[in-house]
């Protein structure tokens, strides 16, 4: 049961991260199209946002591995 739970947790976090990355990047491109002179600041904020979104599947992986091995 632990292996199935770990797989479901990883699947959910991967889907969530994919959706989150899509939203962050689309809003970045929208902002860049509206104000091209703000590209540098927008890019910095986009990378911070993508990093925070990508932290979720990494934490989920660690927790899944811990739970699976109990």
CHARMM internal coordinates of N, CA and C (Angstrom, degrees):
IC EDIT
DIST 1 N 1 CA 1.4464
DIST 1 CA 1 C 1.5241
ANGL 1 N 1 CA 1 C 111.43
DIST 1 C 2 N 1.3238
ANGL 1 CA 1 C 2 N 116.15
DIHE 1 N 1 CA 1 C 2 N -33.64
DIST 2 N 2 CA 1.4633
ANGL 1 C 2 N 2 CA 119.41
DIHE 1 CA 1 C 2 N 2 CA -179.67
DIST 2 CA 2 C 1.5185
ANGL 2 N 2 CA 2 C 112.31
DIHE 1 C 2 N 2 CA 2 C -63.62
DIST 2 C 3 N 1.3219
ANGL 2 CA 2 C 3 N 116.40
DIHE 2 N 2 CA 2 C 3 N -36.21
DIST 3 N 3 CA 1.4657
ANGL 2 C 3 N 3 CA 120.16
DIHE 2 CA 2 C 3 N 3 CA -179.76
DIST 3 CA 3 C 1.5248
ANGL 3 N 3 CA 3 C 110.13
DIHE 2 C 3 N 3 CA 3 C -68.05
DIST 3 C 4 N 1.3100
ANGL 3 CA 3 C 4 N 117.50
DIHE 3 N 3 CA 3 C 4 N -40.21
DIST 4 N 4 CA 1.4630
ANGL 3 C 4 N 4 CA 120.95
DIHE 3 CA 3 C 4 N 4 CA 179.20
DIST 4 CA 4 C 1.5281
ANGL 4 N 4 CA 4 C 109.93
DIHE 3 C 4 N 4 CA 4 C -66.58
DIST 4 C 5 N 1.3242
ANGL 4 CA 4 C 5 N 117.15
DIHE 4 N 4 CA 4 C 5 N -42.96
DIST 5 N 5 CA 1.4614
ANGL 4 C 5 N 5 CA 120.84
DIHE 4 CA 4 C 5 N 5 CA 178.55
DIST 5 CA 5 C 1.5289
ANGL 5 N 5 CA 5 C 111.04
DIHE 4 C 5 N 5 CA 5 C -62.57
DIST 5 C 6 N 1.3326
ANGL 5 CA 5 C 6 N 117.09
DIHE 5 N 5 CA 5 C 6 N -39.96
DIST 6 N 6 CA 1.4570
ANGL 5 C 6 N 6 CA 120.47
DIHE 5 CA 5 C 6 N 6 CA 178.50
DIST 6 CA 6 C 1.5267
ANGL 6 N 6 CA 6 C 110.61
DIHE 5 C 6 N 6 CA 6 C -64.83
DIST 6 C 7 N 1.3179
ANGL 6 CA 6 C 7 N 117.06
DIHE 6 N 6 CA 6 C 7 N -40.52
DIST 7 N 7 CA 1.4596
ANGL 6 C 7 N 7 CA 120.87
DIHE 6 CA 6 C 7 N 7 CA 178.41
DIST 7 CA 7 C 1.5127
ANGL 7 N 7 CA 7 C 112.24
DIHE 6 C 7 N 7 CA 7 C -64.77
DIST 7 C 8 N 1.3123
ANGL 7 CA 7 C 8 N 116.86
DIHE 7 N 7 CA 7 C 8 N -41.77
DIST 8 N 8 CA 1.4713
ANGL 7 C 8 N 8 CA 120.31
DIHE 7 CA 7 C 8 N 8 CA 178.89
DIST 8 CA 8 C 1.5278
ANGL 8 N 8 CA 8 C 110.52
DIHE 7 C 8 N 8 CA 8 C -66.07
DIST 8 C 9 N 1.3287
ANGL 8 CA 8 C 9 N 116.60
DIHE 8 N 8 CA 8 C 9 N -40.83
DIST 9 N 9 CA 1.4674
ANGL 8 C 9 N 9 CA 119.91
DIHE 8 CA 8 C 9 N 9 CA 178.86
DIST 9 CA 9 C 1.5215
ANGL 9 N 9 CA 9 C 111.07
DIHE 8 C 9 N 9 CA 9 C -63.32
DIST 9 C 10 N 1.3184
ANGL 9 CA 9 C 10 N 117.59
DIHE 9 N 9 CA 9 C 10 N -42.52
DIST 10 N 10 CA 1.4565
ANGL 9 C 10 N 10 CA 120.95
DIHE 9 CA 9 C 10 N 10 CA 179.21
DIST 10 CA 10 C 1.5212
ANGL 10 N 10 CA 10 C 111.21
DIHE 9 C 10 N 10 CA 10 C -67.28
DIST 10 C 11 N 1.3178
ANGL 10 CA 10 C 11 N 116.64
DIHE 10 N 10 CA 10 C 11 N -38.88
DIST 11 N 11 CA 1.4608
ANGL 10 C 11 N 11 CA 120.58
DIHE 10 CA 10 C 11 N 11 CA 179.12
DIST 11 CA 11 C 1.5239
ANGL 11 N 11 CA 11 C 110.42
DIHE 10 C 11 N 11 CA 11 C -62.93
DIST 11 C 12 N 1.3131
ANGL 11 CA 11 C 12 N 116.91
DIHE 11 N 11 CA 11 C 12 N -46.32
DIST 12 N 12 CA 1.4580
ANGL 11 C 12 N 12 CA 120.49
DIHE 11 CA 11 C 12 N 12 CA 179.66
DIST 12 CA 12 C 1.5110
ANGL 12 N 12 CA 12 C 113.18
DIHE 11 C 12 N 12 CA 12 C -63.65
DIST 12 C 13 N 1.3191
ANGL 12 CA 12 C 13 N 116.45
DIHE 12 N 12 CA 12 C 13 N -41.27
DIST 13 N 13 CA 1.4647
ANGL 12 C 13 N 13 CA 118.64
DIHE 12 CA 12 C 13 N 13 CA -179.37
DIST 13 CA 13 C 1.5255
ANGL 13 N 13 CA 13 C 111.54
DIHE 12 C 13 N 13 CA 13 C -71.67
DIST 13 C 14 N 1.3223
ANGL 13 CA 13 C 14 N 117.70
DIHE 13 N 13 CA 13 C 14 N -33.22
DIST 14 N 14 CA 1.4658
ANGL 13 C 14 N 14 CA 120.29
DIHE 13 CA 13 C 14 N 14 CA 177.60
DIST 14 CA 14 C 1.5280
ANGL 14 N 14 CA 14 C 110.72
DIHE 13 C 14 N 14 CA 14 C -67.74
DIST 14 C 15 N 1.3219
ANGL 14 CA 14 C 15 N 116.79
DIHE 14 N 14 CA 14 C 15 N -41.10
DIST 15 N 15 CA 1.4666
ANGL 14 C 15 N 15 CA 120.35
DIHE 14 CA 14 C 15 N 15 CA 177.68
DIST 15 CA 15 C 1.5236
ANGL 15 N 15 CA 15 C 109.92
DIHE 14 C 15 N 15 CA 15 C -64.97
DIST 15 C 16 N 1.3293
ANGL 15 CA 15 C 16 N 116.54
DIHE 15 N 15 CA 15 C 16 N -44.21
DIST 16 N 16 CA 1.4597
ANGL 15 C 16 N 16 CA 120.49
DIHE 15 CA 15 C 16 N 16 CA 178.60
DIST 16 CA 16 C 1.5206
ANGL 16 N 16 CA 16 C 112.61
DIHE 15 C 16 N 16 CA 16 C -61.95
DIST 16 C 17 N 1.3204
ANGL 16 CA 16 C 17 N 116.65
DIHE 16 N 16 CA 16 C 17 N -40.25
DIST 17 N 17 CA 1.4650
ANGL 16 C 17 N 17 CA 120.17
DIHE 16 CA 16 C 17 N 17 CA 179.04
DIST 17 CA 17 C 1.5257
ANGL 17 N 17 CA 17 C 111.01
DIHE 16 C 17 N 17 CA 17 C -67.76
DIST 17 C 18 N 1.3198
ANGL 17 CA 17 C 18 N 117.00
DIHE 17 N 17 CA 17 C 18 N -37.96
DIST 18 N 18 CA 1.4627
ANGL 17 C 18 N 18 CA 120.42
DIHE 17 CA 17 C 18 N 18 CA 177.93
DIST 18 CA 18 C 1.5224
ANGL 18 N 18 CA 18 C 111.65
DIHE 17 C 18 N 18 CA 18 C -63.59
DIST 18 C 19 N 1.3215
ANGL 18 CA 18 C 19 N 115.93
DIHE 18 N 18 CA 18 C 19 N -44.67
DIST 19 N 19 CA 1.4659
ANGL 18 C 19 N 19 CA 119.93
DIHE 18 CA 18 C 19 N 19 CA 177.98
DIST 19 CA 19 C 1.5204
ANGL 19 N 19 CA 19 C 110.32
DIHE 18 C 19 N 19 CA 19 C -65.08
DIST 19 C 20 N 1.3246
ANGL 19 CA 19 C 20 N 116.81
DIHE 19 N 19 CA 19 C 20 N -43.57
DIST 20 N 20 CA 1.4655
ANGL 19 C 20 N 20 CA 120.85
DIHE 19 CA 19 C 20 N 20 CA 179.67
DIST 20 CA 20 C 1.5151
ANGL 20 N 20 CA 20 C 112.60
DIHE 19 C 20 N 20 CA 20 C -62.16
DIST 20 C 21 N 1.3240
ANGL 20 CA 20 C 21 N 116.99
DIHE 20 N 20 CA 20 C 21 N -43.50
DIST 21 N 21 CA 1.4637
ANGL 20 C 21 N 21 CA 120.25
DIHE 20 CA 20 C 21 N 21 CA 177.98
DIST 21 CA 21 C 1.5152
ANGL 21 N 21 CA 21 C 111.10
DIHE 20 C 21 N 21 CA 21 C -63.74
DIST 21 C 22 N 1.3235
ANGL 21 CA 21 C 22 N 116.73
DIHE 21 N 21 CA 21 C 22 N -40.11
DIST 22 N 22 CA 1.4592
ANGL 21 C 22 N 22 CA 119.75
DIHE 21 CA 21 C 22 N 22 CA 178.06
DIST 22 CA 22 C 1.5142
ANGL 22 N 22 CA 22 C 112.11
DIHE 21 C 22 N 22 CA 22 C -61.33
DIST 22 C 23 N 1.3261
ANGL 22 CA 22 C 23 N 117.04
DIHE 22 N 22 CA 22 C 23 N -41.90
DIST 23 N 23 CA 1.4607
ANGL 22 C 23 N 23 CA 120.78
DIHE 22 CA 22 C 23 N 23 CA 179.59
DIST 23 CA 23 C 1.5265
ANGL 23 N 23 CA 23 C 110.89
DIHE 22 C 23 N 23 CA 23 C -66.89
DIST 23 C 24 N 1.3348
ANGL 23 CA 23 C 24 N 116.93
DIHE 23 N 23 CA 23 C 24 N -44.17
DIST 24 N 24 CA 1.4692
ANGL 23 C 24 N 24 CA 120.56
DIHE 23 CA 23 C 24 N 24 CA -178.41
DIST 24 CA 24 C 1.5248
ANGL 24 N 24 CA 24 C 110.75
DIHE 23 C 24 N 24 CA 24 C -62.74
DIST 24 C 25 N 1.3250
ANGL 24 CA 24 C 25 N 117.00
DIHE 24 N 24 CA 24 C 25 N -46.62
DIST 25 N 25 CA 1.4664
ANGL 24 C 25 N 25 CA 120.23
DIHE 24 CA 24 C 25 N 25 CA -177.47
DIST 25 CA 25 C 1.5238
ANGL 25 N 25 CA 25 C 110.80
DIHE 24 C 25 N 25 CA 25 C -69.29
DIST 25 C 26 N 1.3293
ANGL 25 CA 25 C 26 N 117.94
DIHE 25 N 25 CA 25 C 26 N -38.34
DIST 26 N 26 CA 1.4672
ANGL 25 C 26 N 26 CA 118.77
DIHE 25 CA 25 C 26 N 26 CA 179.78
DIST 26 CA 26 C 1.5261
ANGL 26 N 26 CA 26 C 111.10
DIHE 25 C 26 N 26 CA 26 C -65.81
DIST 26 C 27 N 1.3324
ANGL 26 CA 26 C 27 N 117.18
DIHE 26 N 26 CA 26 C 27 N -38.56
DIST 27 N 27 CA 1.4673
ANGL 26 C 27 N 27 CA 119.54
DIHE 26 CA 26 C 27 N 27 CA 177.57
DIST 27 CA 27 C 1.5327
ANGL 27 N 27 CA 27 C 111.24
DIHE 26 C 27 N 27 CA 27 C -68.73
DIST 27 C 28 N 1.3326
ANGL 27 CA 27 C 28 N 116.70
DIHE 27 N 27 CA 27 C 28 N -33.74
DIST 28 N 28 CA 1.4633
ANGL 27 C 28 N 28 CA 119.92
DIHE 27 CA 27 C 28 N 28 CA 175.48
DIST 28 CA 28 C 1.5182
ANGL 28 N 28 CA 28 C 110.54
DIHE 27 C 28 N 28 CA 28 C -63.01
DIST 28 C 29 N 1.3274
ANGL 28 CA 28 C 29 N 116.73
DIHE 28 N 28 CA 28 C 29 N -46.79
DIST 29 N 29 CA 1.4578
ANGL 28 C 29 N 29 CA 119.91
DIHE 28 CA 28 C 29 N 29 CA -179.51
DIST 29 CA 29 C 1.5291
ANGL 29 N 29 CA 29 C 111.18
DIHE 28 C 29 N 29 CA 29 C -65.34
DIST 29 C 30 N 1.3164
ANGL 29 CA 29 C 30 N 116.64
DIHE 29 N 29 CA 29 C 30 N -37.03
DIST 30 N 30 CA 1.4562
ANGL 29 C 30 N 30 CA 120.41
DIHE 29 CA 29 C 30 N 30 CA 177.38
DIST 30 CA 30 C 1.5320
ANGL 30 N 30 CA 30 C 110.75
DIHE 29 C 30 N 30 CA 30 C -63.90
DIST 30 C 31 N 1.3178
ANGL 30 CA 30 C 31 N 116.82
DIHE 30 N 30 CA 30 C 31 N -44.73
DIST 31 N 31 CA 1.4593
ANGL 30 C 31 N 31 CA 120.64
DIHE 30 CA 30 C 31 N 31 CA 177.95
DIST 31 CA 31 C 1.5138
ANGL 31 N 31 CA 31 C 112.40
DIHE 30 C 31 N 31 CA 31 C -66.04
DIST 31 C 32 N 1.3364
ANGL 31 CA 31 C 32 N 117.44
DIHE 31 N 31 CA 31 C 32 N -37.12
DIST 32 N 32 CA 1.4546
ANGL 31 C 32 N 32 CA 121.32
DIHE 31 CA 31 C 32 N 32 CA 178.75
DIST 32 CA 32 C 1.5228
ANGL 32 N 32 CA 32 C 110.67
DIHE 31 C 32 N 32 CA 32 C -67.88
DIST 32 C 33 N 1.3252
ANGL 32 CA 32 C 33 N 117.40
DIHE 32 N 32 CA 32 C 33 N -35.94
DIST 33 N 33 CA 1.4600
ANGL 32 C 33 N 33 CA 120.55
DIHE 32 CA 32 C 33 N 33 CA 178.47
DIST 33 CA 33 C 1.5240
ANGL 33 N 33 CA 33 C 111.17
DIHE 32 C 33 N 33 CA 33 C -69.48
DIST 33 C 34 N 1.3286
ANGL 33 CA 33 C 34 N 116.84
DIHE 33 N 33 CA 33 C 34 N -33.90
DIST 34 N 34 CA 1.4671
ANGL 33 C 34 N 34 CA 119.90
DIHE 33 CA 33 C 34 N 34 CA -179.07
DIST 34 CA 34 C 1.5261
ANGL 34 N 34 CA 34 C 112.37
DIHE 33 C 34 N 34 CA 34 C -77.89
DIST 34 C 35 N 1.3486
ANGL 34 CA 34 C 35 N 116.42
DIHE 34 N 34 CA 34 C 35 N -38.83
DIST 35 N 35 CA 1.4632
ANGL 34 C 35 N 35 CA 120.51
DIHE 34 CA 34 C 35 N 35 CA -178.70
DIST 35 CA 35 C 1.5267
ANGL 35 N 35 CA 35 C 109.57
DIHE 34 C 35 N 35 CA 35 C -135.30
DIST 35 C 36 N 1.3244
ANGL 35 CA 35 C 36 N 118.11
DIHE 35 N 35 CA 35 C 36 N 86.03
DIST 36 N 36 CA 1.4757
ANGL 35 C 36 N 36 CA 120.21
DIHE 35 CA 35 C 36 N 36 CA -177.36
DIST 36 CA 36 C 1.5271
ANGL 36 N 36 CA 36 C 113.91
DIHE 35 C 36 N 36 CA 36 C -61.75
DIST 36 C 37 N 1.3329
ANGL 36 CA 36 C 37 N 117.31
DIHE 36 N 36 CA 36 C 37 N -24.68
DIST 37 N 37 CA 1.4760
ANGL 36 C 37 N 37 CA 118.93
DIHE 36 CA 36 C 37 N 37 CA -178.42
DIST 37 CA 37 C 1.5270
ANGL 37 N 37 CA 37 C 112.00
DIHE 36 C 37 N 37 CA 37 C -73.29
DIST 37 C 38 N 1.3256
ANGL 37 CA 37 C 38 N 118.33
DIHE 37 N 37 CA 37 C 38 N -14.40
DIST 38 N 38 CA 1.4740
ANGL 37 C 38 N 38 CA 122.31
DIHE 37 CA 37 C 38 N 38 CA 179.74
DIST 38 CA 38 C 1.5253
ANGL 38 N 38 CA 38 C 112.56
DIHE 37 C 38 N 38 CA 38 C -95.86
DIST 38 C 39 N 1.3153
ANGL 38 CA 38 C 39 N 117.34
DIHE 38 N 38 CA 38 C 39 N 14.07
DIST 39 N 39 CA 1.4623
ANGL 38 C 39 N 39 CA 120.63
DIHE 38 CA 38 C 39 N 39 CA -174.18
DIST 39 CA 39 C 1.5238
ANGL 39 N 39 CA 39 C 112.46
DIHE 38 C 39 N 39 CA 39 C -58.02
DIST 39 C 40 N 1.3245
ANGL 39 CA 39 C 40 N 118.07
DIHE 39 N 39 CA 39 C 40 N -42.07
DIST 40 N 40 CA 1.4618
ANGL 39 C 40 N 40 CA 120.91
DIHE 39 CA 39 C 40 N 40 CA -178.05
DIST 40 CA 40 C 1.5195
ANGL 40 N 40 CA 40 C 112.89
DIHE 39 C 40 N 40 CA 40 C -61.92
DIST 40 C 41 N 1.3248
ANGL 40 CA 40 C 41 N 116.41
DIHE 40 N 40 CA 40 C 41 N -47.89
DIST 41 N 41 CA 1.4592
ANGL 40 C 41 N 41 CA 120.34
DIHE 40 CA 40 C 41 N 41 CA -179.83
DIST 41 CA 41 C 1.5246
ANGL 41 N 41 CA 41 C 111.06
DIHE 40 C 41 N 41 CA 41 C -67.50
DIST 41 C 42 N 1.3273
ANGL 41 CA 41 C 42 N 115.82
DIHE 41 N 41 CA 41 C 42 N -39.34
DIST 42 N 42 CA 1.4672
ANGL 41 C 42 N 42 CA 119.40
DIHE 41 CA 41 C 42 N 42 CA 179.25
DIST 42 CA 42 C 1.5279
ANGL 42 N 42 CA 42 C 110.84
DIHE 41 C 42 N 42 CA 42 C -65.38
DIST 42 C 43 N 1.3224
ANGL 42 CA 42 C 43 N 116.76
DIHE 42 N 42 CA 42 C 43 N -39.06
DIST 43 N 43 CA 1.4633
ANGL 42 C 43 N 43 CA 120.21
DIHE 42 CA 42 C 43 N 43 CA -179.61
DIST 43 CA 43 C 1.5223
ANGL 43 N 43 CA 43 C 111.04
DIHE 42 C 43 N 43 CA 43 C -64.83
DIST 43 C 44 N 1.3274
ANGL 43 CA 43 C 44 N 116.37
DIHE 43 N 43 CA 43 C 44 N -41.43
DIST 44 N 44 CA 1.4619
ANGL 43 C 44 N 44 CA 120.03
DIHE 43 CA 43 C 44 N 44 CA 177.64
DIST 44 CA 44 C 1.5214
ANGL 44 N 44 CA 44 C 111.03
DIHE 43 C 44 N 44 CA 44 C -60.36
DIST 44 C 45 N 1.3298
ANGL 44 CA 44 C 45 N 116.17
DIHE 44 N 44 CA 44 C 45 N -47.06
DIST 45 N 45 CA 1.4594
ANGL 44 C 45 N 45 CA 120.20
DIHE 44 CA 44 C 45 N 45 CA 178.99
DIST 45 CA 45 C 1.5200
ANGL 45 N 45 CA 45 C 112.00
DIHE 44 C 45 N 45 CA 45 C -65.47
DIST 45 C 46 N 1.3430
ANGL 45 CA 45 C 46 N 116.67
DIHE 45 N 45 CA 45 C 46 N -34.14
DIST 46 N 46 CA 1.4610
ANGL 45 C 46 N 46 CA 119.71
DIHE 45 CA 45 C 46 N 46 CA 178.04
DIST 46 CA 46 C 1.5325
ANGL 46 N 46 CA 46 C 110.36
DIHE 45 C 46 N 46 CA 46 C -64.88
DIST 46 C 47 N 1.3213
ANGL 46 CA 46 C 47 N 117.33
DIHE 46 N 46 CA 46 C 47 N -43.45
DIST 47 N 47 CA 1.4685
ANGL 46 C 47 N 47 CA 119.86
DIHE 46 CA 46 C 47 N 47 CA -179.85
DIST 47 CA 47 C 1.5276
ANGL 47 N 47 CA 47 C 111.45
DIHE 46 C 47 N 47 CA 47 C -64.60
DIST 47 C 48 N 1.3228
ANGL 47 CA 47 C 48 N 117.06
DIHE 47 N 47 CA 47 C 48 N -37.27
DIST 48 N 48 CA 1.4617
ANGL 47 C 48 N 48 CA 119.81
DIHE 47 CA 47 C 48 N 48 CA 176.06
DIST 48 CA 48 C 1.5211
ANGL 48 N 48 CA 48 C 110.10
DIHE 47 C 48 N 48 CA 48 C -64.06
DIST 48 C 49 N 1.3308
ANGL 48 CA 48 C 49 N 116.87
DIHE 48 N 48 CA 48 C 49 N -44.45
DIST 49 N 49 CA 1.4603
ANGL 48 C 49 N 49 CA 121.03
DIHE 48 CA 48 C 49 N 49 CA 178.99
DIST 49 CA 49 C 1.5095
ANGL 49 N 49 CA 49 C 112.91
DIHE 48 C 49 N 49 CA 49 C -63.42
DIST 49 C 50 N 1.3210
ANGL 49 CA 49 C 50 N 116.94
DIHE 49 N 49 CA 49 C 50 N -42.86
DIST 50 N 50 CA 1.4674
ANGL 49 C 50 N 50 CA 120.45
DIHE 49 CA 49 C 50 N 50 CA 178.72
DIST 50 CA 50 C 1.5228
ANGL 50 N 50 CA 50 C 110.30
DIHE 49 C 50 N 50 CA 50 C -65.09
DIST 50 C 51 N 1.3218
ANGL 50 CA 50 C 51 N 116.99
DIHE 50 N 50 CA 50 C 51 N -38.52
DIST 51 N 51 CA 1.4647
ANGL 50 C 51 N 51 CA 120.03
DIHE 50 CA 50 C 51 N 51 CA 177.47
DIST 51 CA 51 C 1.5153
ANGL 51 N 51 CA 51 C 112.05
DIHE 50 C 51 N 51 CA 51 C -62.84
DIST 51 C 52 N 1.3266
ANGL 51 CA 51 C 52 N 116.56
DIHE 51 N 51 CA 51 C 52 N -40.65
DIST 52 N 52 CA 1.4613
ANGL 51 C 52 N 52 CA 119.81
DIHE 51 CA 51 C 52 N 52 CA 178.54
DIST 52 CA 52 C 1.5253
ANGL 52 N 52 CA 52 C 111.36
DIHE 51 C 52 N 52 CA 52 C -68.89
DIST 52 C 53 N 1.3246
ANGL 52 CA 52 C 53 N 116.44
DIHE 52 N 52 CA 52 C 53 N -37.81
DIST 53 N 53 CA 1.4674
ANGL 52 C 53 N 53 CA 119.53
DIHE 52 CA 52 C 53 N 53 CA 178.53
DIST 53 CA 53 C 1.5230
ANGL 53 N 53 CA 53 C 110.18
DIHE 52 C 53 N 53 CA 53 C -67.29
DIST 53 C 54 N 1.3270
ANGL 53 CA 53 C 54 N 117.52
DIHE 53 N 53 CA 53 C 54 N -39.64
DIST 54 N 54 CA 1.4652
ANGL 53 C 54 N 54 CA 120.83
DIHE 53 CA 53 C 54 N 54 CA -178.68
DIST 54 CA 54 C 1.5257
ANGL 54 N 54 CA 54 C 112.93
DIHE 53 C 54 N 54 CA 54 C -73.26
DIST 54 C 55 N 1.3266
ANGL 54 CA 54 C 55 N 117.57
DIHE 54 N 54 CA 54 C 55 N -15.20
DIST 55 N 55 CA 1.4629
ANGL 54 C 55 N 55 CA 119.71
DIHE 54 CA 54 C 55 N 55 CA 177.41
DIST 55 CA 55 C 1.5257
ANGL 55 N 55 CA 55 C 111.15
DIHE 54 C 55 N 55 CA 55 C -68.19
DIST 55 C 56 N 1.3289
ANGL 55 CA 55 C 56 N 116.64
DIHE 55 N 55 CA 55 C 56 N -29.36
DIST 56 N 56 CA 1.4674
ANGL 55 C 56 N 56 CA 120.29
DIHE 55 CA 55 C 56 N 56 CA -177.89
DIST 56 CA 56 C 1.5382
ANGL 56 N 56 CA 56 C 112.47
DIHE 55 C 56 N 56 CA 56 C -61.36
DIST 56 C 57 N 1.3415
ANGL 56 CA 56 C 57 N 120.38
DIHE 56 N 56 CA 56 C 57 N -49.89
DIST 57 N 57 CA 1.4640
ANGL 56 C 57 N 57 CA 117.80
DIHE 56 CA 56 C 57 N 57 CA 179.33
DIST 57 CA 57 C 1.5317
ANGL 57 N 57 CA 57 C 113.61
DIHE 56 C 57 N 57 CA 57 C -67.02
DIST 57 C 58 N 1.3234
ANGL 57 CA 57 C 58 N 116.80
DIHE 57 N 57 CA 57 C 58 N -29.30
DIST 58 N 58 CA 1.4695
ANGL 57 C 58 N 58 CA 119.32
DIHE 57 CA 57 C 58 N 58 CA 178.42
DIST 58 CA 58 C 1.5255
ANGL 58 N 58 CA 58 C 110.07
DIHE 57 C 58 N 58 CA 58 C -67.69
DIST 58 C 59 N 1.3362
ANGL 58 CA 58 C 59 N 116.36
DIHE 58 N 58 CA 58 C 59 N -44.70
DIST 59 N 59 CA 1.4630
ANGL 58 C 59 N 59 CA 119.83
DIHE 58 CA 58 C 59 N 59 CA 177.17
DIST 59 CA 59 C 1.5209
ANGL 59 N 59 CA 59 C 110.14
DIHE 58 C 59 N 59 CA 59 C -64.14
DIST 59 C 60 N 1.3278
ANGL 59 CA 59 C 60 N 117.03
DIHE 59 N 59 CA 59 C 60 N -39.41
DIST 60 N 60 CA 1.4621
ANGL 59 C 60 N 60 CA 121.09
DIHE 59 CA 59 C 60 N 60 CA 178.63
DIST 60 CA 60 C 1.5325
ANGL 60 N 60 CA 60 C 110.93
DIHE 59 C 60 N 60 CA 60 C -64.10
DIST 60 C 61 N 1.3147
ANGL 60 CA 60 C 61 N 117.22
DIHE 60 N 60 CA 60 C 61 N -38.38
DIST 61 N 61 CA 1.4662
ANGL 60 C 61 N 61 CA 120.72
DIHE 60 CA 60 C 61 N 61 CA 177.54
DIST 61 CA 61 C 1.5190
ANGL 61 N 61 CA 61 C 110.57
DIHE 60 C 61 N 61 CA 61 C -61.92
DIST 61 C 62 N 1.3116
ANGL 61 CA 61 C 62 N 116.80
DIHE 61 N 61 CA 61 C 62 N -46.70
DIST 62 N 62 CA 1.4688
ANGL 61 C 62 N 62 CA 120.59
DIHE 61 CA 61 C 62 N 62 CA -178.97
DIST 62 CA 62 C 1.5179
ANGL 62 N 62 CA 62 C 110.59
DIHE 61 C 62 N 62 CA 62 C -63.47
DIST 62 C 63 N 1.3343
ANGL 62 CA 62 C 63 N 116.65
DIHE 62 N 62 CA 62 C 63 N -45.85
DIST 63 N 63 CA 1.4486
ANGL 62 C 63 N 63 CA 119.54
DIHE 62 CA 62 C 63 N 63 CA 179.90
DIST 63 CA 63 C 1.5370
ANGL 63 N 63 CA 63 C 111.57
DIHE 62 C 63 N 63 CA 63 C -65.68
DIST 63 C 64 N 1.3200
ANGL 63 CA 63 C 64 N 116.75
DIHE 63 N 63 CA 63 C 64 N -36.43
DIST 64 N 64 CA 1.4734
ANGL 63 C 64 N 64 CA 119.84
DIHE 63 CA 63 C 64 N 64 CA 177.77
DIST 64 CA 64 C 1.5203
ANGL 64 N 64 CA 64 C 111.40
DIHE 63 C 64 N 64 CA 64 C -65.34
DIST 64 C 65 N 1.3171
ANGL 64 CA 64 C 65 N 116.94
DIHE 64 N 64 CA 64 C 65 N -41.26
DIST 65 N 65 CA 1.4543
ANGL 64 C 65 N 65 CA 120.09
DIHE 64 CA 64 C 65 N 65 CA 178.43
DIST 65 CA 65 C 1.5268
ANGL 65 N 65 CA 65 C 111.22
DIHE 64 C 65 N 65 CA 65 C -66.18
DIST 65 C 66 N 1.3198
ANGL 65 CA 65 C 66 N 116.70
DIHE 65 N 65 CA 65 C 66 N -39.42
DIST 66 N 66 CA 1.4648
ANGL 65 C 66 N 66 CA 119.89
DIHE 65 CA 65 C 66 N 66 CA 177.74
DIST 66 CA 66 C 1.5209
ANGL 66 N 66 CA 66 C 110.28
DIHE 65 C 66 N 66 CA 66 C -64.90
DIST 66 C 67 N 1.3253
ANGL 66 CA 66 C 67 N 116.94
DIHE 66 N 66 CA 66 C 67 N -45.43
DIST 67 N 67 CA 1.4656
ANGL 66 C 67 N 67 CA 121.11
DIHE 66 CA 66 C 67 N 67 CA -178.94
DIST 67 CA 67 C 1.5168
ANGL 67 N 67 CA 67 C 111.81
DIHE 66 C 67 N 67 CA 67 C -67.33
DIST 67 C 68 N 1.3263
ANGL 67 CA 67 C 68 N 116.60
DIHE 67 N 67 CA 67 C 68 N -37.13
DIST 68 N 68 CA 1.4612
ANGL 67 C 68 N 68 CA 121.09
DIHE 67 CA 67 C 68 N 68 CA -177.93
DIST 68 CA 68 C 1.5371
ANGL 68 N 68 CA 68 C 110.36
DIHE 67 C 68 N 68 CA 68 C -67.31
DIST 68 C 69 N 1.3172
ANGL 68 CA 68 C 69 N 118.09
DIHE 68 N 68 CA 68 C 69 N -33.25
DIST 69 N 69 CA 1.4578
ANGL 68 C 69 N 69 CA 121.22
DIHE 68 CA 68 C 69 N 69 CA -176.40
DIST 69 CA 69 C 1.5231
ANGL 69 N 69 CA 69 C 113.32
DIHE 68 C 69 N 69 CA 69 C -87.68
DIST 69 C 70 N 1.3226
ANGL 69 CA 69 C 70 N 118.47
DIHE 69 N 69 CA 69 C 70 N 2.50
DIST 70 N 70 CA 1.4769
ANGL 69 C 70 N 70 CA 120.11
DIHE 69 CA 69 C 70 N 70 CA 178.50
DIST 70 CA 70 C 1.4955
ANGL 70 N 70 CA 70 C 110.32
DIHE 69 C 70 N 70 CA 70 C -87.28
END
COOR INIT
IC SEED 1 N 1 CA 1 C
IC BUILD
